[in-house]
Structure formats: C-alpha cells, structure tokens
Amino acid sequence: MKILMSIALGLAVLCGPVMAQKPAGTKKPAMSNVATLKTADAVLAASAKAMGSAASDKITSSVAKAKMSIPANGLNGEMEMTVSKERFFMKQSLPGIGDILMGFDGKSGWAKDPINGLRDLEGAELAQAKDEVKNQKASDWKQRYKKAELLGVRKVGTAQAYAIRLTPKTGGPQTHYFDTKTLFLVRTDMVAVGPTGKIPTETYLSDYRLLDGMQIPFKTRSIVSGIQEVIITYTDVKNNVPVDDKLFIKPKAEPKK
Amino acid sequence: MLFRTFDGLTKAQRIRTFETIWSRVKTRHWDARKVGANWDAVRKVYRPRVEKEQSNSAFYTLMQQMVGELGQSHFGVIPPEADVASDAQNASHGTGWHGMHIRNVYNEPVVVEVERDSPAAQAGVKAGWIIEKVGDTAVRDRLKKILTLKQRVGMTNVMFASAAGQITKGPIGMAMKYTFRDANEKLVELDITCIQTPGETASFGNLTDIPTTLQTTVIEGDILVIRFNIWLLTPLMAQIREAILSHADAKGVIIDLRGNPGGVGMMASGLAGMFMPKGKNKLSLGDMNMRNSQLHFAINPQPPYYRGPVAVLIDEMSLSTSEVFAGGMQDIRRAVIVGRTTGGMVLPSNIESLDGGLKFQYAIADFKTPKGVLLEARGVRPDVPVRLSRQSLAADQDPMITASVKALVRAPRW
C-alpha cells in the first residue's frame, strides 16, 4: 500500500493555495541506544517476517477506500485505490477541488485533475509509479535498492525504531524506521515527485491491522514540504477482488469544440 | 474616527512579543541561511533595547526596525492604530454589493468602473466620478488619511482600494444616499440599493461561502473577455475551460484580473496550460521557494491549446495568484500585460495577532518568475501601462479594456 502514500501526497502540494499555512511542526527523531539487530539486512528481514510479507505472494489485487484530510486548509475528502498485477488506479475527491485521477497500466502512467487536465506521467514521476507498484517485500530490498545502511535506533513518537537509509536504484535516498518491538514500518522520509516538483515528505504509519496474513497500516500522517499535514485513514481494504482492467487505461482527451 | 484606541503593553508583554516576533522569523523564514548567525546577532542587539523601552510606540518602531533588518517585504509590525481594514469594516453600512470599483486616481477615490446592470449602474453612476459620502460618512476624507501612512506606494494603493470597497458597502435591500463629484465638479446625490453579492458561492476548505463570478463577453466582433473574481477551482476552473473551448477560434482572448485578490495558487498553472500548444512542455510560471522545498508552477498544455493572442489586464488589486499568472505569462512571452502595476502581494504569509492588538506579518516563502524576478513588493509591471484620469474615464467608461483590445495586436501568437 506504499504507493497509496507517496503518490497521494502530491495532492497536498497540487492544491496548495497561495495563502498562509500554519507549519505542522516536524522534527528529527531523537537518538536512542536500545538495539538488538545489528545490520540493515537483519532488520529488513525481521520486519518482512513480522509484517507478513510472504503472504503478499498470494495477493493478486487490492482495493482500498480511505478518508483524507488536510487540516490546515480544512480540506476533507475521500480516496479509492486499486492495485493489481503491477498496475494501479487512484481517485481522490475533495470538495472545492474535484476529482483527481491517476493510473498506471504496467507500462505508462497518466494523471487527470482539474488543474492540469489530462497528462502523461514522465521522467521521475513515471519511474516512481513503476517502482512503487511492484510487490514490496522488505526482505527483497536488493531488487529495488542498491544500498541499505542501519543508521541506529531513533525515537519515533513514543516508540524506538531502527532507522535504515535505503538508496534506490533510481531516485534519491529514503529513510525507513521500524519499531524495535513490533518491527512494523512506522515512519518513512523520502522525496516524492509530483507535477509541482520534488516534495520532501515524512510519513508516519500507524493503526496496523492483520489482513489476509499481512499487517496493514490503516492510518498515515504525512508532513509535506515541512508545512502541510495530510492524514489518510483507510476505511475498507479488500484483497483478491475482481478488478476491471479498463480502470488503468488512460482516458480519452476532451474533444475540441 | 479613523484610528481605534488600544491598550498599552506592560514591559513583560513587550519582551514576550519581541521574543515571539524574533523566533517566528528564526523558525519560519524560508531561507535558513538568512536567519542563521546574523539573526542571532540581531537578537543580542535588540533584546536589551526592548528591555529599556518605556512606550509602546517606541517599541513598535523598534520591532519594525528589527524585521526591517531582513530587507524584505511582507515582514511588518502593524500597530493597532494602523488597522485601517478593521476600521473600514466597522465604518461600512452593510454587506451589500453596489458594483462600483473605486481606486486611488491621483490621490482621489475615483470610480474607475461600474459593472453592467449593477445597482450603481442602474442608479446612473459613471466612471470618473469621485465618491464623497455614503449616508453621512465622509468616505473621501477617510480614504485620504490612508495616503498619509508611510509605506510603499503599492501597499497604499491596495489599502486604499480595499478600504474604499468596505466603507462604501450599503445594507442589502435598503436604499442609501451616495454623494459623488461628477466630471464637471458638481455634487451628485443618488440613492443606491445594494444587493447580495452575485455569483455562486463556493468553499475551499476553511474558505467558506465565497461568492464566485465568471463573466464572459465577446467584444469587437470576436475577442473573448474572461473575468473572474477569485481563483477558486470549483466551480470556476470548469467554467473557464468551457468558455475558452467554446471560443477556441476567437481572434484574441483578454483575461481580466482587475480586482482579483488570488486564491488557489496552482490554478494559475492550469489556466496557463490552456494557452499552450499541444506538446509544448517544460515551461512554468515560476517557483515558490520554501525552507525545505520548492513549488514549481509547471504548465501542462491542455485543451483547447489556444494559440491566438492573449492579453492579461491587471490593476493594483490583482494580487497573489493573479500576480503569479500575470508575471509568469509575461516572462514566458505568452501574453501582453496591460493596465496598472499590481499590488506586489505574492508571498504566502501569516498575519499573527499578538498582545495588545499588535499584528505581525511574516512571509514563509518567496516567489520568483521564470526569469528570476521577485514579484513581492515590486508587483507585475504592465507591458502596456494605462494611466487613468477622471477625464479619460469620463470619455471612455472602460479605457483599460480599450487598451487591452489595442494591445492584442502586439501580443505574441504561439
């Protein structure tokens, strides 16, 4: 479900008004000295096991519904996402903005929103879509990342977490934080790519629930560009449901009158 | 009375206020380097001076001086006695709409435009008239006091026009006597019955029930004029798209942004995209730089890919997103810009209320056009300036539209 996070966050900047924003408040996690796992590989393998990643091989499709909010702007809306066979479709609906659609059919990606109209995903944005739609088992990190470094144990909220810097084969480095007790992913720091450029994003994952053998975070809270808070709360997640293949295909452009 | 009375601050409140102002700049200024060691040094200089100050006025001056060390606009301390906007709101007679646009023309509050079919138009108000009074309120005298405030001209013009809009509002559905000075210097008294502000109300998060209006007219045979009052996506974006789509063969398009105060920033990119040829990429209206990131106003070409000449009409009340659009379109040479210099209020800024009614305004980002021009405080300067006078307004009720039509001849075609 990670695709659902980083791509969804583009919205926060896409609709950012030229108006005052109250900074949401971000801070670097404090260092801690509790640690039992000594390498990044060990943490990632243990996390994959704890989160039930092996069960993901049996998942052919996922459909999720969520509520999203951008509290500083008083924006509240809904999201729907479908992921199947390395393809995805997402629809975000926010009052005052309208529908924002994004899709990836396995080869090419597209987006349609009230501001930019219909467009193709290109460059880093397309690479991000391709990368994120892949089955992501933490233990298989070498397929996506060329390097993983254990930075130490840091505090994330009230939890202690292993901090691992991952260097992807394409794109900038990311830091993932895994709770030392549960080994669940509790925070990611990355630079997402959207139509407005690069968007530094901190995402906090919580409310994990077991679904079809996998631990799924039902709530994410992101700090976008250091100032904008975006909260996504999943209301319904279903796996292995029938999916309409047409969903992922780029819609036709509006005809010229 | 123009200025309100206000309570004084205790010494402890002055010190607390100083610390708040200093730390807001330290933690929220978009350029961390600018507020590094230098800003720490500023604190060391000013804190002892604040502790010694005995009066509020000296304290306010000191705070203005401190934020002035940044040498940037949109950082300012607004003493309670200078809160003209609140005063104007208090002085208005209602919330109704009359349809007049009043601006500072050679230091006089002059009606520069009367909207068609508006209550003012129906009462017979003409462009070029000076507004003297609304009821017993001496509007002209009140507004002229704003001209005595020591600040940049652009800011004065914005405050002047804003206050004029507020003070002249009348009650909805009830006639009020408006007194004007006409082109022959004769006093004219007219009864005007203000109405509810027209337009579909829309909301965008915390901005609720904002009246939105879109006017599209075709003039001179085949020139499309599009005017909208605010940059709100719903319902305006679809309506604007539809208007341009249905006039895709127009021989020119005028985007009239007079009096448009801004709104959703990225909507400017969307509108610009409608004037780009298909396949044209890599253009933008500019960049907004924040402390940790950059917001790129990328232009995505989209239907109807209008390639004909475009003019953008601006005045001192074209602010924020309107300035982003006009400044960007000017820099990439997609439109000719006509009218009066905009207000130069582009930056996203916070205005925070502090002790004793003091307000502190501070910017959290900057914005630069594609050519690197910082629009804040400078404003967008038109390619074709239009100098308004009472005479020109009396002769041609909308000389800025006339100038825009002429300017289309020299506007680029893509």
Chai-1 contact restraints between the chains, C-beta under 6 A:
chainA,res_idxA,chainB,res_idxB,connection_type,confidence,min_distance_angstrom,max_distance_angstrom,comment,restraint_id
A,L14,B,M266,contact,1.0,0.0,6.0,A-B,restraint_1
A,P17,B,V264,contact,1.0,0.0,6.0,A-B,restraint_2
A,P17,B,G265,contact,1.0,0.0,6.0,A-B,restraint_3
A,V18,B,G262,contact,1.0,0.0,6.0,A-B,restraint_4
A,V18,B,G265,contact,1.0,0.0,6.0,A-B,restraint_5
A,V18,B,S320,contact,1.0,0.0,6.0,A-B,restraint_6
A,V18,B,T321,contact,1.0,0.0,6.0,A-B,restraint_7
A,V18,B,P348,contact,1.0,0.0,6.0,A-B,restraint_8
A,M19,B,P348,contact,1.0,0.0,6.0,A-B,restraint_9
A,A20,B,P348,contact,1.0,0.0,6.0,A-B,restraint_10
A,A20,B,S349,contact,1.0,0.0,6.0,A-B,restraint_11
A,A20,B,N350,contact,1.0,0.0,6.0,A-B,restraint_12
A,N73,B,G205,contact,1.0,0.0,6.0,A-B,restraint_13
A,G74,B,G205,contact,1.0,0.0,6.0,A-B,restraint_14
A,G74,B,N206,contact,1.0,0.0,6.0,A-B,restraint_15
A,L75,B,G205,contact,1.0,0.0,6.0,A-B,restraint_16
A,G96,B,S203,contact,1.0,0.0,6.0,A-B,restraint_17
A,G96,B,F204,contact,1.0,0.0,6.0,A-B,restraint_18
A,G96,B,T234,contact,1.0,0.0,6.0,A-B,restraint_19
A,I97,B,L233,contact,1.0,0.0,6.0,A-B,restraint_20
A,G98,B,T234,contact,1.0,0.0,6.0,A-B,restraint_21
A,P114,B,L233,contact,1.0,0.0,6.0,A-B,restraint_22
A,P114,B,M237,contact,1.0,0.0,6.0,A-B,restraint_23
A,I115,B,M266,contact,1.0,0.0,6.0,A-B,restraint_24
A,I115,B,M267,contact,1.0,0.0,6.0,A-B,restraint_25
A,I115,B,G270,contact,1.0,0.0,6.0,A-B,restraint_26
A,N116,B,G270,contact,1.0,0.0,6.0,A-B,restraint_27
A,N116,B,N300,contact,1.0,0.0,6.0,A-B,restraint_28
A,G117,B,Q302,contact,1.0,0.0,6.0,A-B,restraint_29
A,R119,B,N300,contact,1.0,0.0,6.0,A-B,restraint_30
A,P195,B,A298,contact,1.0,0.0,6.0,A-B,restraint_31
A,T196,B,L295,contact,1.0,0.0,6.0,A-B,restraint_32
A,T196,B,H296,contact,1.0,0.0,6.0,A-B,restraint_33
A,G197,B,Q294,contact,1.0,0.0,6.0,A-B,restraint_34
A,G197,B,H296,contact,1.0,0.0,6.0,A-B,restraint_35
A,P200,B,N292,contact,1.0,0.0,6.0,A-B,restraint_36
A,P200,B,S293,contact,1.0,0.0,6.0,A-B,restraint_37
A,S225,B,M290,contact,1.0,0.0,6.0,A-B,restraint_38
A,S225,B,N292,contact,1.0,0.0,6.0,A-B,restraint_39
A,S225,B,S293,contact,1.0,0.0,6.0,A-B,restraint_40
A,G226,B,N292,contact,1.0,0.0,6.0,A-B,restraint_41
A,E254,B,P303,contact,1.0,0.0,6.0,A-B,restraint_42
A,K256,B,A248,contact,1.0,0.0,6.0,A-B,restraint_43
A,K256,B,P304,contact,1.0,0.0,6.0,A-B,restraint_44
A,K257,B,L245,contact,1.0,0.0,6.0,A-B,restraint_45
A,K257,B,S246,contact,1.0,0.0,6.0,A-B,restraint_46
